[in-house]
Amino acid sequence: MDVSQLPLNALRAFEASARLCSFTRAGLELRVSQTAISHQVKALEDLLDLTLFERLPRGVALTDEGQALLPVLTDAFQRMSAALSRFEDGNFRDVLTIGVVGTFATGWLLSRLDGFSGRHPHIDLRLKTNNNRADMMADGLDCFIRFGDGAWHGTNAVHLMDAPLAPACTPEIAQGLTAPEDLLHQPLLRSYRVDEWARWFQSVSLTPPRARGWMFDSSLTMAEAAAQGAGIALLPISMFEKDLLTGRLVQPFDRSVQTGSYWLTWLKSREENASMEKFRLWLLETLGEETGRAPA
């Protein structure tokens, strides 16, 4: 069927009714009566020669055909809304969607983003935080700030900053730690990168203990567990300056180990557009000003 023959209002009525599981709630959302919604949905069913809803004594339920149509329409309406929002207030706003590993977002980026927005007010920056794993294409990311070695297949990577890992724990636990050997008998909180503690113990000339303790997919969650006394976390310590300054966490030993860095990445199949370039240059300039390093 030619989609140009399908009435937009009827499609919108169906999508809202299916998403909300109610003609009444769909009417409230679209600011029309429940009767109007019901008529529009029935007209769409007649045009398609399909039954999209089962009418029940108390509400409606999607048929298999309705279930198949709903995600397609929801995605289409969301895309239209996102595109139209770029023209608010009579000005075109470029949308830049950035994925950011949560630790970097809270430990460095968020407190500085006003600087980017002030310089580029017509770029609508949208952040998606994650635990360092994301599908840039499937998640609709223009670029992705992540932790690792910079070697990701099919990906451009610009080095942002090193992130050495160091033990951190509560002040109470730290009082019982006088030498690195003391950590051998403590609960060690671990990330999914299983070699990190082993590399830290090797850096202080100790045989790594058998892996035990809780495992986390986020340094933020692991740090919170450490702050609540669950054990000792191995953290990118520069991202937790606030916790160190307030005393929620302390660093019992100066020794740290380098296992990775933070990188700005984007797909090689995706040409860097003007907004991506502006964000990259702002990141490098801001980091350069703080570290005295010349922007790459």
ZADO-1210 file (C-alpha; in nm, 4 decimals, padded with zeros to 6 digits):
<atoms>
<atom x="00.0000" y="00.0000" z="00.0000" code="MET" pos="1"/>
<atom x="00.1159" y="00.3525" z="-00.0796" code="ASP" pos="2"/>
<atom x="00.1821" y="00.5132" z="00.2614" code="VAL" pos="3"/>
<atom x="00.0779" y="00.8497" z="00.1224" code="SER" pos="4"/>
<atom x="-00.2783" y="00.7179" z="00.1290" code="GLN" pos="5"/>
<atom x="-00.2680" y="00.6590" z="00.5040" code="LEU" pos="6"/>
<atom x="-00.4160" y="00.9419" z="00.7165" code="PRO" pos="7"/>
<atom x="-00.1591" y="01.0822" z="00.9579" code="LEU" pos="8"/>
<atom x="-00.4168" y="01.1470" z="01.2312" code="ASN" pos="9"/>
<atom x="-00.5300" y="00.7860" z="01.2224" code="ALA" pos="10"/>
<atom x="-00.1735" y="00.6590" z="01.2449" code="LEU" pos="11"/>
<atom x="-00.1092" y="00.8917" z="01.5392" code="ARG" pos="12"/>
<atom x="-00.4281" y="00.7781" z="01.7089" code="ALA" pos="13"/>
<atom x="-00.3287" y="00.4139" z="01.6717" code="PHE" pos="14"/>
<atom x="00.0289" y="00.4706" z="01.7939" code="GLU" pos="15"/>
<atom x="-00.0829" y="00.6584" z="02.1054" code="ALA" pos="16"/>
<atom x="-00.3595" y="00.4062" z="02.1821" code="SER" pos="17"/>
<atom x="-00.1239" y="00.1111" z="02.1398" code="ALA" pos="18"/>
<atom x="00.1546" y="00.2693" z="02.3440" code="ARG" pos="19"/>
<atom x="-00.0823" y="00.3724" z="02.6255" code="LEU" pos="20"/>
<atom x="-00.3113" y="00.0655" z="02.5978" code="CYS" pos="21"/>
<atom x="-00.6133" y="00.2935" z="02.6113" code="SER" pos="22"/>
<atom x="-00.8275" y="00.4992" z="02.3731" code="PHE" pos="23"/>
<atom x="-00.9124" y="00.7306" z="02.6624" code="THR" pos="24"/>
<atom x="-00.5507" y="00.8036" z="02.7568" code="ARG" pos="25"/>
<atom x="-00.4614" y="00.8441" z="02.3896" code="ALA" pos="26"/>
<atom x="-00.7386" y="01.1041" z="02.3586" code="GLY" pos="27"/>
<atom x="-00.6023" y="01.2949" z="02.6570" code="LEU" pos="28"/>
<atom x="-00.2513" y="01.2926" z="02.5096" code="GLU" pos="29"/>
<atom x="-00.3666" y="01.4047" z="02.1656" code="LEU" pos="30"/>
<atom x="-00.6307" y="01.6426" z="02.3063" code="ARG" pos="31"/>
<atom x="-00.9263" y="01.4879" z="02.1292" code="VAL" pos="32"/>
<atom x="-01.2170" y="01.2811" z="02.2567" code="SER" pos="33"/>
<atom x="-01.2060" y="00.9083" z="02.3191" code="GLN" pos="34"/>
<atom x="-01.4728" y="00.8726" z="02.0519" code="THR" pos="35"/>
<atom x="-01.2588" y="01.0528" z="01.7945" code="ALA" pos="36"/>
<atom x="-00.9663" y="00.8202" z="01.8722" code="ILE" pos="37"/>
<atom x="-01.1878" y="00.5145" z="01.8356" code="SER" pos="38"/>
<atom x="-01.3230" y="00.6356" z="01.5011" code="HIS" pos="39"/>
<atom x="-00.9744" y="00.7133" z="01.3678" code="GLN" pos="40"/>
<atom x="-00.8421" y="00.3717" z="01.4668" code="VAL" pos="41"/>
<atom x="-01.1452" y="00.1993" z="01.3098" code="LYS" pos="42"/>
<atom x="-01.0930" y="00.3972" z="00.9897" code="ALA" pos="43"/>
<atom x="-00.7282" y="00.2841" z="00.9799" code="LEU" pos="44"/>
<atom x="-00.8308" y="-00.0783" z="01.0351" code="GLU" pos="45"/>
<atom x="-01.0822" y="-00.0542" z="00.7520" code="ASP" pos="46"/>
<atom x="-00.8257" y="00.1005" z="00.5192" code="LEU" pos="47"/>
<atom x="-00.5682" y="-00.1682" z="00.5997" code="LEU" pos="48"/>
<atom x="-00.8310" y="-00.4423" z="00.6146" code="ASP" pos="49"/>
<atom x="-00.6780" y="-00.5544" z="00.9444" code="LEU" pos="50"/>
<atom x="-00.7829" y="-00.5766" z="01.3070" code="THR" pos="51"/>
<atom x="-00.5262" y="-00.3875" z="01.5126" code="LEU" pos="52"/>
<atom x="-00.7004" y="-00.4056" z="01.8501" code="PHE" pos="53"/>
<atom x="-00.9155" y="-00.6559" z="02.0306" code="GLU" pos="54"/>
<atom x="-01.1921" y="-00.4623" z="02.2040" code="ARG" pos="55"/>
<atom x="-01.2277" y="-00.5978" z="02.5582" code="LEU" pos="56"/>
<atom x="-01.4839" y="-00.5233" z="02.8293" code="PRO" pos="57"/>
<atom x="-01.2175" y="-00.3182" z="03.0054" code="ARG" pos="58"/>
<atom x="-00.9889" y="-00.1592" z="02.7511" code="GLY" pos="59"/>
<atom x="-00.8150" y="-00.2862" z="02.4394" code="VAL" pos="60"/>
<atom x="-00.5377" y="-00.5305" z="02.3539" code="ALA" pos="61"/>
<atom x="-00.3120" y="-00.5314" z="02.0503" code="LEU" pos="62"/>
<atom x="-00.3429" y="-00.8060" z="01.7936" code="THR" pos="63"/>
<atom x="-00.0309" y="-00.9570" z="01.6370" code="ASP" pos="64"/>
<atom x="-00.0715" y="-00.7141" z="01.3472" code="GLU" pos="65"/>
<atom x="-00.0937" y="-00.4228" z="01.5887" code="GLY" pos="66"/>
<atom x="00.2146" y="-00.5432" z="01.7749" code="GLN" pos="67"/>
<atom x="00.4082" y="-00.5494" z="01.4476" code="ALA" pos="68"/>
<atom x="00.2981" y="-00.1988" z="01.3460" code="LEU" pos="69"/>
<atom x="00.3518" y="-00.0219" z="01.6800" code="LEU" pos="70"/>
<atom x="00.7377" y="-00.0061" z="01.6980" code="PRO" pos="71"/>
<atom x="00.7584" y="00.1127" z="01.3359" code="VAL" pos="72"/>
<atom x="00.5230" y="00.4022" z="01.3983" code="LEU" pos="73"/>
<atom x="00.6712" y="00.4909" z="01.7378" code="THR" pos="74"/>
<atom x="01.0173" y="00.5153" z="01.5820" code="ASP" pos="75"/>
<atom x="00.8859" y="00.7233" z="01.2908" code="ALA" pos="76"/>
<atom x="00.7048" y="00.9726" z="01.5148" code="PHE" pos="77"/>
<atom x="01.0069" y="01.0030" z="01.7449" code="GLN" pos="78"/>
<atom x="01.2291" y="01.0745" z="01.4457" code="ARG" pos="79"/>
<atom x="00.9899" y="01.3389" z="01.3160" code="MET" pos="80"/>
<atom x="00.9712" y="01.5007" z="01.6585" code="SER" pos="81"/>
<atom x="01.3498" y="01.5051" z="01.6906" code="ALA" pos="82"/>
<atom x="01.3894" y="01.6586" z="01.3448" code="ALA" pos="83"/>
<atom x="01.1256" y="01.9270" z="01.4029" code="LEU" pos="84"/>
<atom x="01.2714" y="02.0176" z="01.7426" code="SER" pos="85"/>
<atom x="01.5830" y="02.1382" z="01.5612" code="ARG" pos="86"/>
<atom x="01.3836" y="02.4340" z="01.4275" code="PHE" pos="87"/>
<atom x="01.2519" y="02.5670" z="01.7595" code="GLU" pos="88"/>
<atom x="01.2334" y="02.9455" z="01.8044" code="ASP" pos="89"/>
<atom x="01.2888" y="02.9973" z="01.4336" code="GLY" pos="90"/>
<atom x="01.6530" y="02.8844" z="01.4567" code="ASN" pos="91"/>
<atom x="01.8085" y="02.5702" z="01.3202" code="PHE" pos="92"/>
<atom x="01.9759" y="02.3667" z="01.5962" code="ARG" pos="93"/>
<atom x="02.2246" y="02.0976" z="01.5074" code="ASP" pos="94"/>
<atom x="02.1853" y="01.7818" z="01.7179" code="VAL" pos="95"/>
<atom x="02.4978" y="01.6102" z="01.8474" code="LEU" pos="96"/>
<atom x="02.4490" y="01.2798" z="02.0306" code="THR" pos="97"/>
<atom x="02.7409" y="01.1784" z="02.2497" code="ILE" pos="98"/>
<atom x="02.7852" y="00.8494" z="02.4302" code="GLY" pos="99"/>
<atom x="02.9909" y="00.8829" z="02.7479" code="VAL" pos="100"/>
<atom x="03.1140" y="00.6233" z="02.9919" code="VAL" pos="101"/>
<atom x="02.9427" y="00.7208" z="03.3178" code="GLY" pos="102"/>
<atom x="03.2623" y="00.7651" z="03.5190" code="THR" pos="103"/>
<atom x="03.4018" y="01.0253" z="03.2794" code="PHE" pos="104"/>
<atom x="03.0645" y="01.1988" z="03.2545" code="ALA" pos="105"/>
<atom x="03.0325" y="01.2563" z="03.6296" code="THR" pos="106"/>
<atom x="03.4025" y="01.2833" z="03.7096" code="GLY" pos="107"/>
<atom x="03.4998" y="01.5363" z="03.4426" code="TRP" pos="108"/>
<atom x="03.2595" y="01.6234" z="03.1612" code="LEU" pos="109"/>
<atom x="02.9369" y="01.7439" z="03.3251" code="LEU" pos="110"/>
<atom x="03.0971" y="02.0202" z="03.5298" code="SER" pos="111"/>
<atom x="03.2530" y="02.1669" z="03.2131" code="ARG" pos="112"/>
<atom x="02.9755" y="02.1314" z="02.9553" code="LEU" pos="113"/>
<atom x="02.8494" y="02.4851" z="03.0110" code="ASP" pos="114"/>
<atom x="03.1686" y="02.5999" z="02.8430" code="GLY" pos="115"/>
<atom x="03.0808" y="02.4084" z="02.5274" code="PHE" pos="116"/>
<atom x="02.7167" y="02.5225" z="02.5261" code="SER" pos="117"/>
<atom x="02.8215" y="02.8829" z="02.5794" code="GLY" pos="118"/>
<atom x="03.0541" y="02.8688" z="02.2820" code="ARG" pos="119"/>
<atom x="02.8158" y="02.6755" z="02.0550" code="HIS" pos="120"/>
<atom x="02.4604" y="02.7617" z="02.1647" code="PRO" pos="121"/>
<atom x="02.3014" y="02.6279" z="01.8456" code="HIS" pos="122"/>
<atom x="02.4327" y="02.2745" z="01.8976" code="ILE" pos="123"/>
<atom x="02.1780" y="02.0649" z="02.0841" code="ASP" pos="124"/>
<atom x="02.4005" y="01.8272" z="02.2795" code="LEU" pos="125"/>
<atom x="02.2440" y="01.4984" z="02.3882" code="ARG" pos="126"/>
<atom x="02.4259" y="01.2631" z="02.6241" code="LEU" pos="127"/>
<atom x="02.3808" y="00.8892" z="02.6639" code="LYS" pos="128"/>
<atom x="02.5758" y="00.7360" z="02.9515" code="THR" pos="129"/>
<atom x="02.6723" y="00.3713" z="02.9567" code="ASN" pos="130"/>
<atom x="02.9163" y="00.1257" z="03.1102" code="ASN" pos="131"/>
<atom x="03.1788" y="00.1585" z="02.8345" code="ASN" pos="132"/>
<atom x="02.9987" y="-00.0741" z="02.5939" code="ARG" pos="133"/>
<atom x="02.7813" y="00.0652" z="02.3173" code="ALA" pos="134"/>
<atom x="02.6900" y="00.0076" z="01.9551" code="ASP" pos="135"/>
<atom x="02.7471" y="00.3524" z="01.8083" code="MET" pos="136"/>
<atom x="02.5376" y="00.2890" z="01.4990" code="MET" pos="137"/>
<atom x="02.2477" y="00.1120" z="01.6708" code="ALA" pos="138"/>
<atom x="02.2416" y="00.3664" z="01.9550" code="ASP" pos="139"/>
<atom x="02.2488" y="00.6629" z="01.7172" code="GLY" pos="140"/>
<atom x="02.5738" y="00.8038" z="01.8580" code="LEU" pos="141"/>
<atom x="02.7773" y="01.0590" z="01.6658" code="ASP" pos="142"/>
<atom x="03.0745" y="00.9893" z="01.8900" code="CYS" pos="143"/>
<atom x="03.1549" y="00.8010" z="02.2077" code="PHE" pos="144"/>
<atom x="03.3906" y="00.8809" z="02.4968" code="ILE" pos="145"/>
<atom x="03.5138" y="00.5494" z="02.6282" code="ARG" pos="146"/>
<atom x="03.7884" y="00.3844" z="02.8320" code="PHE" pos="147"/>
<atom x="04.0432" y="00.1453" z="02.6840" code="GLY" pos="148"/>
<atom x="04.3544" y="00.1180" z="02.4732" code="ASP" pos="149"/>
<atom x="04.2258" y="00.3167" z="02.1746" code="GLY" pos="150"/>
<atom x="04.2222" y="00.0141" z="01.9453" code="ALA" pos="151"/>
<atom x="03.8630" y="-00.0493" z="01.8414" code="TRP" pos="152"/>
<atom x="03.7903" y="-00.2033" z="01.5028" code="HIS" pos="153"/>
<atom x="03.6588" y="00.0403" z="01.2426" code="GLY" pos="154"/>
<atom x="03.6848" y="00.3324" z="01.4840" code="THR" pos="155"/>
<atom x="03.8744" y="00.6611" z="01.4933" code="ASN" pos="156"/>
<atom x="04.0149" y="00.7320" z="01.8392" code="ALA" pos="157"/>
<atom x="04.1576" y="01.0576" z="01.9786" code="VAL" pos="158"/>
<atom x="04.3362" y="01.0339" z="02.3118" code="HIS" pos="159"/>
<atom x="04.1851" y="01.2535" z="02.5839" code="LEU" pos="160"/>
<atom x="04.3532" y="01.1638" z="02.9121" code="MET" pos="161"/>
<atom x="04.5212" y="00.8819" z="03.0964" code="ASP" pos="162"/>
<atom x="04.3301" y="00.7235" z="03.3810" code="ALA" pos="163"/>
<atom x="04.5602" y="00.5401" z="03.6241" code="PRO" pos="164"/>
<atom x="04.3861" y="00.3050" z="03.8656" code="LEU" pos="165"/>
<atom x="04.4473" y="00.3190" z="04.2403" code="ALA" pos="166"/>
<atom x="04.2858" y="00.1519" z="04.5433" code="PRO" pos="167"/>
<atom x="04.0194" y="00.3516" z="04.7280" code="ALA" pos="168"/>
<atom x="03.8179" y="00.2725" z="05.0381" code="CYS" pos="169"/>
<atom x="03.6561" y="00.4280" z="05.3448" code="THR" pos="170"/>
<atom x="03.8737" y="00.6071" z="05.6022" code="PRO" pos="171"/>
<atom x="03.7812" y="00.3370" z="05.8544" code="GLU" pos="172"/>
<atom x="03.9128" y="00.0560" z="05.6344" code="ILE" pos="173"/>
<atom x="04.2210" y="00.2603" z="05.5432" code="ALA" pos="174"/>
<atom x="04.3203" y="00.2820" z="05.9121" code="GLN" pos="175"/>
<atom x="04.3968" y="-00.0906" z="05.9051" code="GLY" pos="176"/>
<atom x="04.6133" y="-00.0695" z="05.5921" code="LEU" pos="177"/>
<atom x="04.9809" y="00.0006" z="05.6469" code="THR" pos="178"/>
<atom x="05.1373" y="-00.1765" z="05.3456" code="ALA" pos="179"/>
<atom x="05.0145" y="-00.3136" z="05.0111" code="PRO" pos="180"/>
<atom x="05.0386" y="-00.6641" z="05.1564" code="GLU" pos="181"/>
<atom x="04.7415" y="-00.5812" z="05.3777" code="ASP" pos="182"/>
<atom x="04.5170" y="-00.5742" z="05.0714" code="LEU" pos="183"/>
<atom x="04.5712" y="-00.9477" z="05.0251" code="LEU" pos="184"/>
<atom x="04.3330" y="-01.0113" z="05.3132" code="HIS" pos="185"/>
<atom x="04.0657" y="-00.7552" z="05.2219" code="GLN" pos="186"/>
<atom x="03.7540" y="-00.7868" z="05.0009" code="PRO" pos="187"/>
<atom x="03.8561" y="-00.6452" z="04.6640" code="LEU" pos="188"/>
<atom x="03.5813" y="-00.4961" z="04.4487" code="LEU" pos="189"/>
<atom x="03.6387" y="-00.5773" z="04.0819" code="ARG" pos="190"/>
<atom x="03.5359" y="-00.4549" z="03.7384" code="SER" pos="191"/>
<atom x="03.4621" y="-00.6840" z="03.4430" code="TYR" pos="192"/>
<atom x="03.8203" y="-00.6169" z="03.3256" code="ARG" pos="193"/>
<atom x="03.9548" y="-00.9045" z="03.5321" code="VAL" pos="194"/>
<atom x="04.3274" y="-00.8286" z="03.5016" code="ASP" pos="195"/>
<atom x="04.3238" y="-00.4884" z="03.6744" code="GLU" pos="196"/>
<atom x="04.3876" y="-00.6000" z="04.0323" code="TRP" pos="197"/>
<atom x="04.6476" y="-00.8497" z="03.9091" code="ALA" pos="198"/>
<atom x="04.8371" y="-00.5723" z="03.7333" code="ARG" pos="199"/>
<atom x="04.8209" y="-00.3487" z="04.0409" code="TRP" pos="200"/>
<atom x="04.9649" y="-00.6192" z="04.2685" code="PHE" pos="201"/>
<atom x="05.2378" y="-00.6928" z="04.0147" code="GLN" pos="202"/>
<atom x="05.3283" y="-00.3215" z="04.0189" code="SER" pos="203"/>
<atom x="05.4063" y="-00.3519" z="04.3926" code="VAL" pos="204"/>
<atom x="05.5929" y="-00.6822" z="04.3457" code="SER" pos="205"/>
<atom x="05.3251" y="-00.8989" z="04.5022" code="LEU" pos="206"/>
<atom x="05.1702" y="-01.2199" z="04.3734" code="THR" pos="207"/>
<atom x="04.8067" y="-01.1386" z="04.2923" code="PRO" pos="208"/>
<atom x="04.5556" y="-01.3116" z="04.5169" code="PRO" pos="209"/>
<atom x="04.2869" y="-01.5403" z="04.3812" code="ARG" pos="210"/>
<atom x="04.0091" y="-01.3252" z="04.2398" code="ALA" pos="211"/>
<atom x="03.7222" y="-01.2855" z="04.4851" code="ARG" pos="212"/>
<atom x="03.4787" y="-01.0166" z="04.5879" code="GLY" pos="213"/>
<atom x="03.1958" y="-00.8453" z="04.4088" code="TRP" pos="214"/>
<atom x="03.2196" y="-00.7642" z="04.0374" code="MET" pos="215"/>
<atom x="03.0758" y="-00.4473" z="03.8792" code="PHE" pos="216"/>
<atom x="03.0156" y="-00.3195" z="03.5272" code="ASP" pos="217"/>
<atom x="03.0484" y="00.0441" z="03.6380" code="SER" pos="218"/>
<atom x="03.3205" y="00.2253" z="03.8323" code="SER" pos="219"/>
<atom x="03.0534" y="00.4578" z="03.9691" code="LEU" pos="220"/>
<atom x="02.8636" y="00.1714" z="04.1300" code="THR" pos="221"/>
<atom x="03.1857" y="00.0135" z="04.2509" code="MET" pos="222"/>
<atom x="03.2979" y="00.3417" z="04.4078" code="ALA" pos="223"/>
<atom x="02.9639" y="00.3756" z="04.5858" code="GLU" pos="224"/>
<atom x="02.9981" y="00.0222" z="04.7206" code="ALA" pos="225"/>
<atom x="03.3463" y="00.1081" z="04.8483" code="ALA" pos="226"/>
<atom x="03.2150" y="00.4280" z="05.0095" code="ALA" pos="227"/>
<atom x="02.9569" y="00.2170" z="05.1913" code="GLN" pos="228"/>
<atom x="03.2297" y="-00.0075" z="05.3316" code="GLY" pos="229"/>
<atom x="03.1837" y="-00.3114" z="05.1089" code="ALA" pos="230"/>
<atom x="03.5539" y="-00.3379" z="05.0294" code="GLY" pos="231"/>
<atom x="03.8371" y="-00.1771" z="04.8403" code="ILE" pos="232"/>
<atom x="03.7807" y="-00.0573" z="04.4847" code="ALA" pos="233"/>
<atom x="04.0401" y="-00.0095" z="04.2131" code="LEU" pos="234"/>
<atom x="03.9300" y="00.3146" z="04.0498" code="LEU" pos="235"/>
<atom x="04.0387" y="00.5720" z="03.7890" code="PRO" pos="236"/>
<atom x="04.1220" y="00.7896" z="04.0849" code="ILE" pos="237"/>
<atom x="04.1256" y="01.1255" z="03.9054" code="SER" pos="238"/>
<atom x="03.7537" y="01.0819" z="03.8339" code="MET" pos="239"/>
<atom x="03.6712" y="01.0691" z="04.2058" code="PHE" pos="240"/>
<atom x="03.8319" y="01.3889" z="04.3333" code="GLU" pos="241"/>
<atom x="03.5077" y="01.5020" z="04.5001" code="LYS" pos="242"/>
<atom x="03.4835" y="01.1824" z="04.7028" code="ASP" pos="243"/>
<atom x="03.8477" y="01.2165" z="04.8063" code="LEU" pos="244"/>
<atom x="03.8065" y="01.5818" z="04.9017" code="LEU" pos="245"/>
<atom x="03.4974" y="01.5125" z="05.1135" code="THR" pos="246"/>
<atom x="03.6553" y="01.2095" z="05.2770" code="GLY" pos="247"/>
<atom x="03.3943" y="00.9583" z="05.1582" code="ARG" pos="248"/>
<atom x="03.6863" y="00.7731" z="05.0002" code="LEU" pos="249"/>
<atom x="04.0573" y="00.7766" z="05.0704" code="VAL" pos="250"/>
<atom x="04.3517" y="00.6495" z="04.8693" code="GLN" pos="251"/>
<atom x="04.5534" y="00.4343" z="05.1128" code="PRO" pos="252"/>
<atom x="04.8569" y="00.3943" z="04.8851" code="PHE" pos="253"/>
<atom x="05.0121" y="00.6250" z="04.6267" code="ASP" pos="254"/>
<atom x="05.0783" y="00.3411" z="04.3849" code="ARG" pos="255"/>
<atom x="04.8633" y="00.3418" z="04.0703" code="SER" pos="256"/>
<atom x="04.8702" y="00.1372" z="03.7525" code="VAL" pos="257"/>
<atom x="04.7935" y="00.2434" z="03.3968" code="GLN" pos="258"/>
<atom x="04.5542" y="00.0026" z="03.2221" code="THR" pos="259"/>
<atom x="04.3829" y="00.2374" z="02.9792" code="GLY" pos="260"/>
<atom x="04.2883" y="00.5923" z="02.8884" code="SER" pos="261"/>
<atom x="03.9816" y="00.7912" z="02.7924" code="TYR" pos="262"/>
<atom x="03.9319" y="00.8363" z="02.4183" code="TRP" pos="263"/>
<atom x="03.6936" y="01.0263" z="02.1940" code="LEU" pos="264"/>
<atom x="03.5850" y="00.7816" z="01.9248" code="THR" pos="265"/>
<atom x="03.3627" y="00.7748" z="01.6174" code="TRP" pos="266"/>
<atom x="03.3088" y="00.5255" z="01.3381" code="LEU" pos="267"/>
<atom x="03.5425" y="00.5401" z="01.0391" code="LYS" pos="268"/>
<atom x="03.2360" y="00.4901" z="00.8227" code="SER" pos="269"/>
<atom x="03.0936" y="00.8153" z="00.9644" code="ARG" pos="270"/>
<atom x="03.2455" y="01.1365" z="00.8290" code="GLU" pos="271"/>
<atom x="03.3185" y="01.3876" z="01.1043" code="GLU" pos="272"/>
<atom x="03.0673" y="01.6703" z="01.0623" code="ASN" pos="273"/>
<atom x="03.1027" y="02.0309" z="01.1801" code="ALA" pos="274"/>
<atom x="02.9391" y="01.9714" z="01.5193" code="SER" pos="275"/>
<atom x="03.1529" y="01.6654" z="01.5912" code="MET" pos="276"/>
<atom x="03.4645" y="01.8656" z="01.5004" code="GLU" pos="277"/>
<atom x="03.3646" y="02.1530" z="01.7283" code="LYS" pos="278"/>
<atom x="03.3076" y="01.9157" z="02.0183" code="PHE" pos="279"/>
<atom x="03.6420" y="01.7421" z="01.9583" code="ARG" pos="280"/>
<atom x="03.8319" y="02.0708" z="01.9411" code="LEU" pos="281"/>
<atom x="03.6581" y="02.2011" z="02.2557" code="TRP" pos="282"/>
<atom x="03.7449" y="01.8824" z="02.4466" code="LEU" pos="283"/>
<atom x="04.1096" y="01.8963" z="02.3484" code="LEU" pos="284"/>
<atom x="04.1370" y="02.2689" z="02.4155" code="GLU" pos="285"/>
<atom x="03.9770" y="02.2372" z="02.7598" code="THR" pos="286"/>
<atom x="04.1995" y="01.9439" z="02.8521" code="LEU" pos="287"/>
<atom x="04.5019" y="02.1319" z="02.7191" code="GLY" pos="288"/>
<atom x="04.4245" y="02.4335" z="02.9343" code="GLU" pos="289"/>
<atom x="04.3982" y="02.2176" z="03.2452" code="GLU" pos="290"/>
<atom x="04.7035" y="02.0055" z="03.1847" code="THR" pos="291"/>
<atom x="04.9264" y="02.2473" z="02.9954" code="GLY" pos="292"/>
<atom x="04.9267" y="02.0039" z="02.7046" code="ARG" pos="293"/>
<atom x="04.9024" y="02.1407" z="02.3509" code="ALA" pos="294"/>
<atom x="04.5813" y="02.0286" z="02.1768" code="PRO" pos="295"/>
<atom x="04.6341" y="01.7369" z="01.9365" code="ALA" pos="296"/>
</atoms>
